[in-house]
Structures are given as C-alpha cells and as structure tokens.
Amino acid sequence: MTKNIAIPESGKPFKNRAAYCVGTGKMGLALQEEYQQHLEMVQEKINFKYIRGHGLFCDDVGIYREIEVDDETQITYNFTYLDKIVDSYLEKDIKPFLELGFMPEQLKTGEETIFWWQGNVSPPSSYQKWADLITAVLEHLTKRYGRKEVVTWPIEVWNEPNIGFWAGSMEEYFKLYDFAAEAIKKVDSDLQVGGPSICGVETEKWLRAFFEHCIEHDSPLDFITRHCYTANKPTRKGHYTYHSLRKPTVMIEELKETREIMDDYELTEGMPLHITEFNSSYSPQCPVHDTAFQAAYIARILSEAGEYADSYSYWTFSDVFEEQDIPHSVFHGGFGLVAWNSIKKPIFYTFEFFSRAGDELLYRDDHLLVTKKDDSYVIIGWNWDNPAEEKTAEEKSYKLELPSLGQQAVIVKKEAGKDITDPLQTWSNLGKPSYLNEKEKQLLQAAAEPKQTDSKLEAEQESYEVKLNIPLNQLCMLEILPVEDQTDQHPGFDKQEFYGLE
C-alpha cells in the first residue's frame, strides 16, 4: 500500500549527530597503513568530527615507562607514537575523543586482561601515578597542539567498568574517576571530563550511583557516556557469532530512559549525553555487520537518536581491528564501515547519506526522513527485514508532495543495499576467498558502489510529486536540487530528440 504524504513548507531542527564521532579499535592500530587509508575514505565522504578508541595507555602506544637509574625507579613518558597517531587524525580533520585506559603494564595490580591484544583492566598500583600520567599526557598535548585545540577534545574515564573491562569494584572505579577528573582539571579547568562509559548491565544502578557519588564528593563532571547494543545472547558457530536482534527502536528507548535518569538530578539535568559506542551486535565476528540489512537497520537509529543524545559513535569505522584476533578474511563480521582491501560495506552509505541530510526536519516515520537543506531537499529511506526471523516486512511505497523550489530542479537518487550494493554477496559468488587477488579486489570494490539515477522536475510546478519504493534491506537517498537552465546557450541541442534528450 502506498503512503501519501503532503510535506509541509517548514519544520523543526533535525538533531543529526550521525557524523559527530566514530569508533576505532585500539589507538595503536593508527600506525598501520590500511587503517589510515580507511580513515581517509570515511573522512572524504562522511567527515566525522571526532574519533574514539581504546588503548591510549597500553604498552603498544608506549607512553608510561618506569626505569631503574642508580638503584632508583624513575618514571618517564614517551610520546613518540602518541604524536604520530594524533598528527594523523588532525591531518584528516578529525579530533580525538580521548578514552583514558587501559592500565600500563608497569602500573597494573593484577593480571586481568581484555581482548586478544590483552589490555590490562586492573586498578593502578598507585592512584597518584595514574593521575600524574594523565597530567603529563594532557600537558604534552596542550604544548604540542595548543590549548585552543586540546580543550575541544572530550575526555572519557575508562571503558565499560560495569562489565569485564574493569577488575575493580564500582567504588574503585569512582576512585579512578576522581583522580582522573582532578588531574584533568588541574591541567586546564576548561577541559571536559565524563563517564561512566557503562554498557548493558545494571544501567540504572550504575548511573544513579555515579551521579550521586559526583554530587556527594563534588567530582568534576561535564558530560555522561554510555554504550548501546541491540543484540540478544550470542550463539557461536566456528569463526562466527550470531544473535537475534531487538528492534532498532530499543536503542531509542534506552536513550530516553538515560535522559529520564539524568533529569532526576540537578547536576546532570540537560547535561550532554554521548553514546561513545553503539552497534547491533557487540561481536567483531558477527556477519550482520557486513550485510545490507545492517545498513537499513542502523538508519532507523540515526533518524531519531539525536533527539536524546548529543552524539552516538558507531563502533567502528574500519575492520582493521584486533579484539578477537587478527581478521581471518576480507568479510569476517567485523564492526567496520570499511572492510579490508578498502571495500565499503552497505553501512558506509547509511552514514554518508545521513551526513548529507538537511538541518530542517519536515517529516519522519519508521522508514523515511525528509529534510530541507538550504534551497534543496534531502530524503532518506530505509527498509530492514531480517531473513532469519518470521516474515512480516514488505516493500515500502510512498508518494510525496513537496513544495516547489520555484525553479527547475533535478532529483538525484542513490540506492544501496541488497542486490544493488552488496559486496558480501559478490564475495560469496567468488567462492568466499580469504585473501584477495587484484582482480577479486577490483570486483568487490566495484560491487560496493551505490546505484545513481536522476530525473528532471519542471520549474512551473507548484509542488513536486515524488514516488518512492524501498525494497527490503535497501537504503536510498534522494536529493532535490535547484537547476539553472542554460539550454538557450546550446541552440539546437535540446531538439536532438533522436537521442532521447529533453
């Protein structure tokens, strides 16, 4: 059934934060060539403002060192790799959203680690040394990049302390936070600090306890962070993890709940809320991340999340990622927008399309967004259907009536998703090669490009009628752009009817 919609001339602000921040794995991966190639790709088309990842204090970045000199222990700091990483970010017009973690080997109190690359998650042997490390890093960054720049970098204390990423208690996390926040403000009171960066378990308990701790102890707090994933319990099969997924609106409800809890406290009411990680599955070996379904599913989240969160950082931009070992093939269920060999996944276009949306919201439902951008329209449509679940979805059809732009216009339509932009299917057709030769790489890169078509709208129309069909697991963007008709500068050309031109 076709849905008929008359689009109004004006609307309300579209709170679009899709390109505010994106996730990466550990920061040390930025030293790899392919990582930098992928970052350049996403910045060219999406242009994220911030990047957030783990491992700032891990030993592969190599900042913290204790050495023996004349039988005395001296602490030194090495910023060689940190400078190289941050330089590469700023060169690509993306700022660090700093996450303080994990524990340097020489500052740890236990052997508890997380991930294949063994980030240590124990409390520090000295909280003062932990604070001094933070002070030293921020003073160095301020000296190198300038105060005006560095005070724009948010600083988050640790990652997911409510689950296996922290070996201490809740109270010990609060102590870790207090020492970190005090050290940050000691460097510059305008530096912004936040937490508690929780994910999925005892959310309300942790949020309320954290807020009440900050109130009771007058701990600095400038923003709140948490994570959101929509997957249910996993099933493991060989290399891969599979989940059933909850509806994408579950994340929207989680954000509403978080806001409601924040609004119960004068300290946190109206405070910025940053979702520093989100995705469907929380496993970097879940094939859903590579599918056309993922592109349409995540679009629903991007269409509304900005009403409740000041940012929502997709985890992650690249499959150059090592949390569960080195990736074993080009498509392996990785988190990234971009697969190995610089192959864009369908989800890449979800973020590209939303990065081009207008700032005025004219219409929104579960499958369609209509925005105004200066003197043009940007329309984004999506339609998800999980083939593993009972069939309830169907093709979505719309007939839109939009106010005229007052002159000739062109509709440019880009489509991505199943049967159009589906390199995963092409990879399967090629026999699922683990390691690509040059021909296979070229075929997959070509298969990853969206389909583009266009048509003309006449100037004398008082309104534009736009018909739109969105098949299952497809995503599309329509841009209606004003056109300056210069046909009279090409006499005779518009009469070449034999070639089908108008």
C-alpha positions as CSV (number, residue, x, y, z in Angstrom):
1,M,0.0,0.0,0.0
2,T,1.3,3.4,-1.0
3,K,1.6,6.0,1.8
4,N,0.6,9.5,0.5
5,I,2.3,12.4,2.4
6,A,2.0,16.1,1.9
7,I,5.3,17.6,3.1
8,P,5.0,21.0,4.8
9,E,7.0,24.0,3.8
10,S,8.7,24.3,7.2
11,G,9.5,22.0,10.0
12,K,11.7,21.8,13.1
13,P,15.5,21.4,13.6
14,F,16.8,18.0,12.7
15,K,19.1,17.0,15.5
16,N,21.5,15.0,13.4
17,R,24.7,13.8,15.1
18,A,25.5,10.9,12.8
19,A,28.9,12.3,11.8
20,Y,29.9,13.7,15.2
21,C,32.0,10.8,16.4
22,V,33.1,7.3,15.2
23,G,34.9,4.5,16.9
24,T,38.2,2.8,16.3
25,G,39.8,-0.2,17.9
26,K,42.9,0.4,20.0
27,M,44.7,3.6,19.1
28,G,47.9,1.8,18.2
29,L,46.2,0.5,15.0
30,A,46.5,4.0,13.6
31,L,50.2,3.2,12.9
32,Q,49.0,0.7,10.2
33,E,48.8,1.9,6.5
34,E,45.5,0.3,5.7
35,Y,43.9,1.9,8.8
36,Q,44.9,5.3,7.5
37,Q,43.6,4.5,4.1
38,H,40.2,3.6,5.5
39,L,40.1,6.8,7.7
40,E,40.8,8.9,4.6
41,M,37.9,7.2,2.8
42,V,35.4,7.9,5.6
43,Q,36.6,11.4,6.1
44,E,36.3,12.2,2.4
45,K,32.6,11.1,2.2
46,I,31.3,11.4,5.8
47,N,33.8,13.7,7.6
48,F,33.4,12.7,11.2
49,K,34.3,15.3,13.8
50,Y,35.8,13.0,16.5
51,I,37.3,9.5,16.8
52,R,37.3,7.5,20.0
53,G,39.1,4.3,20.8
54,H,40.8,2.1,23.4
55,G,44.4,1.7,24.4
56,L,45.8,5.2,24.9
57,F,47.8,4.0,27.9
58,C,48.5,0.5,26.6
59,D,52.1,-0.5,26.0
60,D,51.9,-0.6,22.2
61,V,51.5,3.2,22.3
62,G,54.3,3.2,24.9
63,I,53.7,6.3,26.9
64,Y,54.4,5.1,30.5
65,R,57.8,3.7,31.5
66,E,59.5,3.0,34.8
67,I,63.3,2.6,34.6
68,E,66.0,2.0,37.1
69,V,68.7,4.6,37.4
70,D,71.3,4.3,40.2
71,D,69.1,1.8,42.0
72,E,66.2,4.3,42.0
73,T,63.0,4.0,40.0
74,Q,62.3,6.9,37.7
75,I,59.1,7.4,35.7
76,T,59.4,8.6,32.1
77,Y,56.9,9.3,29.4
78,N,57.4,8.6,25.7
79,F,55.1,10.4,23.3
80,T,56.6,9.3,20.0
81,Y,53.7,7.1,18.9
82,L,51.0,9.3,20.5
83,D,52.2,12.3,18.5
84,K,52.2,10.2,15.3
85,I,48.7,9.0,15.9
86,V,47.2,12.4,16.8
87,D,49.1,14.0,13.9
88,S,47.4,11.6,11.5
89,Y,44.0,12.3,13.0
90,L,44.3,16.1,12.7
91,E,45.7,15.8,9.2
92,K,42.4,14.2,8.3
93,D,40.3,16.8,10.0
94,I,39.2,14.5,12.9
95,K,39.8,15.2,16.6
96,P,40.5,12.7,19.4
97,F,37.6,11.9,21.8
98,L,40.1,10.6,24.4
99,E,39.4,7.5,26.4
100,L,41.7,7.0,29.5
101,G,42.6,3.4,29.5
102,F,43.8,0.7,29.8
103,M,46.4,0.2,32.6
104,P,50.1,0.3,31.6
105,E,51.9,-2.9,32.5
106,Q,54.2,-1.2,35.0
107,L,51.2,0.4,36.7
108,K,49.0,-2.7,37.0
109,T,48.0,-4.5,40.2
110,G,46.7,-7.7,38.5
111,E,46.9,-9.9,35.5
112,E,43.3,-9.5,34.3
113,T,43.2,-8.5,30.6
114,I,40.6,-8.0,27.9
115,F,40.8,-8.8,24.2
116,W,43.3,-10.8,22.1
117,W,45.7,-7.9,22.5
118,Q,45.5,-8.2,26.3
119,G,44.6,-4.7,27.6
120,N,45.1,-4.8,31.3
121,V,42.0,-3.8,33.3
122,S,43.3,-3.9,36.9
123,P,43.3,-0.8,39.1
124,P,46.6,1.1,39.3
125,S,49.3,0.3,41.8
126,S,49.3,4.0,42.7
127,Y,46.4,6.3,42.0
128,Q,48.8,9.2,42.2
129,K,51.0,7.8,39.5
130,W,47.7,7.3,37.5
131,A,46.9,11.0,38.0
132,D,50.4,12.0,37.1
133,L,50.3,10.1,33.9
134,I,47.1,11.9,32.9
135,T,48.6,15.2,33.8
136,A,51.7,14.5,31.8
137,V,49.8,13.4,28.7
138,L,47.5,16.4,28.7
139,E,50.3,18.9,29.3
140,H,52.2,17.4,26.4
141,L,49.2,17.5,24.1
142,T,48.5,21.1,25.1
143,K,52.1,22.2,24.4
144,R,52.2,20.4,21.1
145,Y,48.7,21.2,19.7
146,G,47.8,24.3,21.6
147,R,45.3,24.9,24.4
148,K,42.6,26.3,22.0
149,E,42.7,22.9,20.2
150,V,43.0,20.5,23.1
151,V,40.2,21.9,25.2
152,T,37.8,20.9,22.4
153,W,38.7,17.2,22.9
154,P,36.3,15.4,25.3
155,I,38.0,13.1,27.8
156,E,36.2,9.9,29.0
157,V,37.4,7.9,32.0
158,W,37.9,4.2,31.2
159,N,35.6,1.9,29.2
160,E,32.7,-0.2,30.4
161,P,33.6,-0.6,34.1
162,N,30.3,-2.4,34.8
163,I,31.4,-5.5,32.9
164,G,34.7,-7.3,32.2
165,F,36.6,-4.2,31.3
166,W,37.3,-3.3,35.0
167,A,38.7,-5.7,37.5
168,G,37.9,-3.5,40.5
169,S,34.6,-2.7,42.2
170,M,32.2,0.1,41.4
171,E,33.7,2.1,44.3
172,E,37.2,1.6,42.9
173,Y,36.0,2.9,39.5
174,F,34.7,6.0,41.3
175,K,38.1,6.5,42.9
176,L,39.8,6.0,39.5
177,Y,37.4,8.6,38.1
178,D,38.0,11.1,40.9
179,F,41.8,11.0,40.5
180,A,41.5,11.3,36.7
181,A,39.0,14.2,36.8
182,E,41.1,16.1,39.3
183,A,44.2,15.6,37.2
184,I,42.4,16.8,34.1
185,K,41.0,20.0,35.7
186,K,44.5,20.6,37.2
187,V,45.9,21.0,33.6
188,D,43.0,23.2,32.5
189,S,39.6,23.8,34.0
190,D,38.1,24.1,30.6
191,L,39.0,20.5,29.6
192,Q,35.8,18.4,29.6
193,V,35.6,15.1,31.5
194,G,32.9,12.5,31.7
195,G,31.9,8.9,32.3
196,P,30.9,6.3,33.4
197,S,31.0,4.6,30.0
198,I,28.8,1.7,31.0
199,C,27.3,-0.9,28.8
200,G,24.2,-3.1,29.1
201,V,24.3,-4.4,32.7
202,E,22.7,-2.7,35.8
203,T,22.4,0.6,33.8
204,E,20.2,2.5,36.2
205,K,22.1,1.3,39.3
206,W,25.4,2.5,37.9
207,L,24.1,5.8,36.5
208,R,22.4,6.7,39.8
209,A,25.4,5.6,41.9
210,F,27.8,7.5,39.7
211,F,25.7,10.7,39.7
212,E,25.2,10.6,43.5
213,H,29.0,10.0,44.0
214,C,29.9,13.0,41.9
215,I,27.3,15.1,43.8
216,E,28.5,13.9,47.2
217,H,32.2,14.3,46.5
218,D,31.9,17.4,44.2
219,S,33.7,15.5,41.5
220,P,34.1,17.3,38.2
221,L,31.6,16.1,35.6
222,D,30.9,17.7,32.2
223,F,29.1,15.0,30.2
224,I,27.7,11.5,30.5
225,T,28.7,8.5,28.4
226,R,27.3,5.1,27.9
227,H,27.1,2.4,25.2
228,C,24.2,0.7,23.4
229,Y,24.0,-2.6,21.5
230,T,20.8,-4.2,20.4
231,A,21.8,-7.9,20.1
232,N,20.5,-10.7,22.3
233,K,22.6,-13.5,23.7
234,P,25.1,-14.9,21.2
235,T,25.4,-18.3,19.6
236,R,28.9,-19.4,18.5
237,K,29.5,-21.3,15.3
238,G,33.1,-21.8,14.2
239,H,34.7,-18.4,13.5
240,Y,31.4,-16.6,13.8
241,T,28.9,-15.2,16.4
242,Y,25.2,-15.0,15.7
243,H,22.4,-13.2,17.5
244,S,18.8,-12.4,17.2
245,L,18.4,-8.6,17.3
246,R,15.9,-6.5,19.1
247,K,14.1,-3.7,17.1
248,P,16.3,-0.7,16.4
249,T,13.9,1.5,18.4
250,V,15.1,-0.4,21.6
251,M,18.2,1.9,21.5
252,I,16.0,4.9,21.2
253,E,14.1,3.8,24.3
254,E,17.4,3.3,26.2
255,L,18.4,6.8,25.4
256,K,15.0,8.1,26.6
257,E,15.5,6.1,29.9
258,T,19.0,7.5,30.3
259,R,17.7,11.1,29.9
260,E,15.0,10.5,32.4
261,I,17.5,9.3,35.0
262,M,19.8,12.2,34.3
263,D,16.9,14.6,34.7
264,D,16.3,13.4,38.2
265,Y,19.5,15.2,39.4
266,E,20.2,18.9,39.2
267,L,23.8,18.2,38.4
268,T,23.1,16.1,35.3
269,E,19.8,17.5,34.0
270,G,20.3,18.8,30.5
271,M,24.0,17.7,30.5
272,P,25.5,16.4,27.2
273,L,25.0,12.6,26.7
274,H,27.5,10.9,24.4
275,I,26.9,7.3,23.2
276,T,30.6,6.5,22.8
277,E,29.9,3.1,21.3
278,F,26.8,1.7,19.5
279,N,26.0,-1.1,17.0
280,S,23.7,-4.0,16.5
281,S,26.0,-6.9,17.6
282,Y,28.8,-6.4,20.1
283,S,30.9,-9.1,18.5
284,P,33.6,-8.3,15.8
285,Q,32.9,-11.7,14.3
286,C,29.1,-11.3,13.6
287,P,28.2,-11.4,9.9
288,V,25.3,-9.0,10.4
289,H,27.8,-6.1,10.2
290,D,28.7,-6.9,6.6
291,T,25.1,-7.2,5.4
292,A,22.7,-4.9,3.5
293,F,20.2,-5.5,6.4
294,Q,22.6,-3.6,8.7
295,A,22.5,-0.5,6.6
296,A,18.8,-0.2,6.8
297,Y,18.5,-1.2,10.4
298,I,21.0,1.4,11.6
299,A,19.4,4.1,9.5
300,R,16.3,3.9,11.8
301,I,18.5,4.6,14.8
302,L,20.3,7.6,13.1
303,S,16.9,9.1,12.2
304,E,15.9,9.8,15.8
305,A,18.9,9.2,18.2
306,G,19.8,12.9,18.1
307,E,16.6,13.8,19.9
308,Y,18.1,12.3,23.1
309,A,21.9,12.0,22.7
310,D,24.4,14.7,21.7
311,S,26.4,12.1,19.9
312,Y,26.3,8.4,19.0
313,S,29.6,6.9,17.9
314,Y,29.3,3.9,15.6
315,W,31.7,1.1,16.6
316,T,33.8,1.2,14.3
317,F,34.9,2.9,11.1
318,S,37.3,0.1,9.9
319,D,37.8,-3.6,10.0
320,V,41.5,-3.0,10.9
321,F,40.6,-4.3,14.3
322,E,42.1,-7.0,16.6
323,E,39.8,-7.5,19.6
324,Q,39.3,-11.2,18.8
325,D,42.5,-12.0,16.9
326,I,43.7,-10.7,13.5
327,P,40.8,-10.8,11.0
328,H,40.9,-14.1,9.1
329,S,39.3,-12.9,5.8
330,V,38.1,-9.8,3.9
331,F,34.5,-10.4,5.3
332,H,34.5,-11.8,8.8
333,G,31.7,-10.0,10.6
334,G,33.9,-7.0,11.6
335,F,32.5,-3.8,13.0
336,G,33.8,-1.5,10.3
337,L,32.1,0.7,7.8
338,V,35.0,-0.4,5.5
339,A,36.3,-3.9,5.1
340,W,39.8,-5.0,4.4
341,N,41.1,-4.1,1.0
342,S,39.2,-0.8,1.2
343,I,35.8,-2.3,0.3
344,K,32.9,-0.2,1.5
345,K,30.1,-2.1,3.2
346,P,26.5,-1.1,2.8
347,I,26.5,0.5,6.2
348,F,29.1,3.0,4.9
349,Y,26.3,4.7,2.8
350,T,24.0,4.9,5.8
351,F,26.4,7.3,7.4
352,E,27.3,9.0,4.1
353,F,23.6,9.7,3.4
354,F,22.9,11.0,6.9
355,S,26.0,13.2,6.8
356,R,24.3,15.0,3.8
357,A,20.9,15.4,5.4
358,G,19.5,18.9,5.9
359,D,19.2,20.6,9.2
360,E,15.4,21.2,9.0
361,L,13.2,18.2,9.6
362,L,10.0,18.2,7.6
363,Y,8.8,14.6,8.0
364,R,9.9,11.4,9.8
365,D,8.5,7.9,10.3
366,D,9.9,4.4,10.8
367,H,11.2,4.2,7.2
368,L,11.5,7.7,5.8
369,L,13.1,11.1,6.7
370,V,12.5,14.3,4.7
371,T,14.8,17.3,5.4
372,K,15.4,20.7,4.0
373,K,19.0,21.8,3.3
374,D,19.4,25.5,2.2
375,D,17.4,25.6,-1.1
376,S,17.2,21.8,-1.6
377,Y,15.6,18.7,-0.2
378,V,17.4,15.6,1.1
379,I,15.2,12.5,1.5
380,I,16.5,9.3,3.1
381,G,14.5,6.0,3.0
382,W,15.3,2.6,4.5
383,N,13.6,-0.8,4.9
384,W,15.1,-3.6,7.1
385,D,14.0,-7.2,7.2
386,N,15.9,-9.9,9.0
387,P,15.7,-13.1,6.9
388,A,16.3,-15.2,10.0
389,E,13.1,-14.1,11.6
390,E,9.4,-14.6,10.6
391,K,8.5,-12.6,7.5
392,T,6.4,-9.6,8.4
393,A,8.1,-6.8,6.4
394,E,7.2,-5.7,2.9
395,E,8.3,-3.2,0.3
396,K,7.6,0.4,1.4
397,S,5.9,2.7,-1.1
398,Y,5.5,6.5,-0.8
399,K,4.0,9.3,-2.8
400,L,5.3,12.6,-1.6
401,E,4.1,16.0,-2.4
402,L,6.8,18.6,-1.7
403,P,6.5,22.4,-2.1
404,S,8.3,23.6,-5.2
405,L,11.7,25.2,-5.1
406,G,10.4,27.8,-7.5
407,Q,12.6,26.8,-10.4
408,Q,13.6,23.8,-12.4
409,A,15.1,21.1,-10.3
410,V,16.7,17.6,-10.6
411,I,16.1,14.6,-8.4
412,V,19.4,12.6,-7.9
413,K,18.7,9.2,-6.3
414,K,21.3,7.0,-4.8
415,E,20.5,3.4,-3.8
416,A,22.5,0.9,-1.7
417,G,21.7,-2.5,-0.2
418,K,20.6,-5.9,-1.2
419,D,21.0,-6.7,-5.0
420,I,22.5,-3.2,-5.6
421,T,25.4,-2.5,-3.3
422,D,26.1,-5.9,-1.8
423,P,29.8,-6.8,-1.9
424,L,29.2,-9.6,0.7
425,Q,27.1,-11.4,-2.0
426,T,29.7,-10.9,-4.6
427,W,32.4,-12.3,-2.3
428,S,30.2,-15.4,-1.8
429,N,29.7,-15.7,-5.6
430,L,33.5,-15.6,-5.9
431,G,33.8,-18.6,-3.6
432,K,34.5,-16.6,-0.4
433,P,38.2,-16.1,-0.9
434,S,40.1,-15.4,2.3
435,Y,42.8,-13.4,0.7
436,L,42.0,-11.4,-2.4
437,N,44.0,-11.2,-5.6
438,E,43.9,-7.9,-7.5
439,K,41.0,-8.9,-9.8
440,E,38.9,-10.1,-6.9
441,K,39.7,-6.8,-5.0
442,Q,38.6,-4.7,-8.0
443,L,35.4,-6.7,-8.4
444,L,34.4,-6.3,-4.8
445,Q,35.3,-2.6,-4.7
446,A,33.1,-2.1,-7.8
447,A,30.2,-4.1,-6.2
448,A,30.4,-1.8,-3.2
449,E,29.4,1.3,-5.2
450,P,25.8,2.6,-5.0
451,K,23.4,2.9,-7.9
452,Q,22.7,6.5,-9.0
453,T,19.9,7.8,-11.3
454,D,18.4,11.2,-11.9
455,S,15.3,12.9,-13.4
456,K,14.1,16.4,-14.1
457,L,11.4,18.5,-12.4
458,E,9.9,21.4,-14.3
459,A,10.1,25.0,-12.9
460,E,6.4,25.8,-13.3
461,Q,5.2,23.1,-10.9
462,E,3.7,24.5,-7.7
463,S,4.7,21.2,-6.0
464,Y,6.8,18.2,-6.8
465,E,5.3,14.7,-6.8
466,V,7.9,12.1,-5.9
467,K,7.2,8.4,-5.9
468,L,9.5,6.2,-3.9
469,N,9.6,2.4,-3.5
470,I,12.0,0.9,-0.9
471,P,12.5,-2.8,-1.3
472,L,13.5,-5.0,1.7
473,N,17.0,-4.4,3.0
474,Q,17.6,-1.4,0.9
475,L,18.6,2.2,1.6
476,C,18.2,5.3,-0.6
477,M,18.9,9.0,-0.6
478,L,17.1,11.5,-2.9
479,E,18.4,15.0,-3.3
480,I,16.2,17.5,-5.0
481,L,18.5,20.3,-6.2
482,P,17.7,23.6,-8.0
483,V,18.9,23.8,-11.5
484,E,19.9,26.9,-13.5
485,D,18.6,26.1,-17.0
486,Q,21.2,27.2,-19.6
487,T,19.6,25.4,-22.6
488,D,19.5,28.6,-24.6
489,Q,23.3,28.7,-24.6
490,H,23.3,25.5,-26.6
491,P,21.0,26.2,-29.6
492,G,19.6,23.1,-31.2
493,F,20.9,20.7,-28.7
494,D,17.6,20.3,-26.8
495,K,15.9,19.3,-30.1
496,Q,18.2,16.3,-30.6
497,E,15.1,14.0,-29.9
498,F,16.7,11.1,-31.7
499,Y,19.0,10.6,-28.7
500,G,16.2,10.8,-26.2
501,L,17.2,14.1,-24.6
502,E,14.7,16.6,-23.4
